[in-house]
Amino acid sequence: MQVAELLDLDHISCNTQSASKKRVLEQLSQLLAANQGSLSQNQVFDSLLSRERLGSTGLGHGVAIPHGRMKESTATLAAFIKLQDGVDFDASDNQPVDLLFALLVPEEATEEHLQLLAQLARMFSDDKLVKQLRDSPDSRSLLTTIKEWQGQQ
């Protein structure tokens, strides 16, 4: 599965305001739980927060990949937020984070989870792509940029 296949416009937010790591995790939880009758925003938030407590998912260079596993989830879900201003995310380079790609996977999907995280790490290590994402004016252009990049891989 490709990360671009997991995204649609309902799960992307562009130029979002957020004051803290906790608040942006809440916003990602809201996006991930949208249209998912079996999952609540609180369940998703608890999963993402539990993973963050193990260590920050901030990769550095303004990027984070919050992720979690859930028993209640039967499908892999993704959400992407581009913040208007970065927030402290306890990243290894101490830089504020403004690009966040969240993943939520079923509890038993270990291999898929690792493959998706590896794809995201490759994606966000592409400086040209990261610049294009930061320059994107809206959710539609963010989605297009990610799909085009993925199509070239």
C-alpha distance (Angstrom), angle and dihedral (degrees) to the residues before:
residue distance angle dihedral
M1 . . .
Q2 3.79 . .
V3 3.81 121.3 .
A4 3.82 90.7 -128.3
E5 3.82 89.4 61.0
L6 3.80 89.6 61.1
L7 3.80 95.7 57.8
D8 3.76 132.3 80.7
L9 3.80 131.8 162.9
D10 3.81 92.2 -92.4
H11 3.80 89.4 63.5
I12 3.80 99.0 48.0
S13 3.78 128.2 81.8
C14 3.79 122.7 -172.7
N15 3.82 129.4 -160.2
T16 3.78 90.7 1.9
Q17 3.78 121.8 175.3
S18 3.79 116.5 -130.1
A19 3.78 130.4 163.3
S20 3.80 101.5 -161.5
K21 3.78 148.6 9.4
K22 3.81 90.1 -101.0
R23 3.80 92.5 51.7
V24 3.81 94.0 49.3
L25 3.82 89.8 49.0
E26 3.82 87.2 53.4
Q27 3.81 89.8 50.6
L28 3.80 91.5 49.1
S29 3.81 89.5 48.2
Q30 3.78 89.9 53.6
L31 3.81 91.1 51.6
L32 3.82 92.8 46.1
A33 3.81 93.7 48.2
A34 3.82 94.1 46.2
N35 3.80 111.5 119.2
Q36 3.82 91.1 0.4
G37 3.78 104.5 119.6
S38 3.80 93.9 -173.8
L39 3.82 95.4 52.3
S40 3.76 129.2 64.6
Q41 3.76 125.3 -152.6
N42 3.82 88.9 -119.0
Q43 3.81 92.8 54.8
V44 3.79 90.9 50.5
F45 3.80 92.4 46.1
D46 3.81 91.0 50.8
S47 3.80 90.5 52.0
L48 3.81 93.9 49.3
L49 3.80 92.5 44.1
S50 3.82 92.4 48.9
R51 3.79 89.6 55.4
E52 3.82 92.2 47.0
R53 3.80 89.8 54.1
L54 3.81 88.4 61.6
G55 3.81 89.5 57.4
S56 3.75 137.9 -47.3
T57 3.78 118.0 -73.2
G58 3.81 88.7 -151.0
L59 3.80 105.7 125.0
G60 3.77 96.0 -168.5
H61 3.80 130.4 -110.5
G62 3.82 89.9 75.0
V63 3.81 96.2 -59.4
A64 3.81 131.9 118.9
I65 3.80 133.0 176.7
P66 3.80 107.7 -160.6
H67 3.79 109.7 -170.3
G68 3.76 142.0 167.4
R69 3.77 146.5 172.3
M70 3.77 126.1 -121.7
K71 3.79 133.1 -169.1
E72 3.79 89.2 -153.0
S73 3.80 93.7 56.8
T74 3.78 119.9 91.3
A75 3.80 96.5 176.8
T76 3.77 135.7 43.5
L77 3.80 111.9 -105.7
A78 3.80 131.4 -165.4
A79 3.78 137.6 -170.3
F80 3.79 133.0 -178.9
I81 3.79 129.7 -156.4
K82 3.78 128.3 -173.9
L83 3.78 108.0 -164.3
Q84 3.76 122.7 -146.5
D85 3.81 88.9 -137.7
G86 3.78 126.2 17.3
V87 3.81 123.2 -109.7
D88 3.78 131.2 -147.9
F89 3.80 105.1 -94.3
D90 3.81 100.1 168.5
A91 3.80 89.0 -108.6
S92 3.80 117.9 175.4
D93 3.81 91.9 -111.5
N94 3.84 92.6 46.8
Q95 3.82 90.2 -125.6
P96 3.81 120.4 139.2
V97 3.80 115.8 -102.3
D98 3.81 121.3 -126.3
L99 3.83 102.3 159.8
L100 3.80 117.2 63.2
F101 3.78 127.3 175.1
A102 3.81 112.3 -174.5
L103 3.80 126.3 -161.7
L104 3.76 129.8 -167.6
V105 3.79 117.2 -173.2
P106 3.79 135.0 -179.2
E107 3.78 111.5 -94.4
E108 3.81 94.2 -110.9
A109 3.84 96.1 47.4
T110 3.81 96.0 95.4
E111 3.81 99.0 142.5
E112 3.81 94.2 43.7
H113 3.82 89.6 48.2
L114 3.80 92.0 53.8
Q115 3.81 92.9 45.7
L116 3.80 92.2 50.9
L117 3.81 92.0 48.3
A118 3.81 89.3 50.6
Q119 3.83 90.6 50.9
L120 3.80 90.3 50.2
A121 3.80 92.0 48.5
R122 3.84 89.4 53.0
M123 3.78 91.4 45.2
F124 3.78 94.6 51.8
S125 3.80 93.2 44.1
D126 3.82 88.1 64.8
D127 3.81 102.3 95.4
K128 3.81 92.9 -164.6
L129 3.81 91.8 54.6
V130 3.80 93.0 46.3
K131 3.81 89.9 52.5
Q132 3.82 90.7 49.0
L133 3.80 90.5 50.8
R134 3.79 91.6 50.1
D135 3.81 90.1 48.4
S136 3.82 93.7 48.9
P137 3.81 110.8 115.2
D138 3.81 98.7 -156.7
S139 3.80 146.8 11.2
R140 3.79 93.9 -93.8
S141 3.81 92.8 56.3
L142 3.82 90.4 46.5
L143 3.80 90.2 54.5
T144 3.81 92.5 45.2
T145 3.81 91.6 49.6
I146 3.81 92.5 51.2
K147 3.82 93.0 46.2
E148 3.80 92.8 48.0
W149 3.79 92.0 48.9
Q150 3.80 91.4 48.2
G151 3.82 90.4 48.7
Q152 3.80 90.2 57.5
Q153 3.80 93.6 54.0
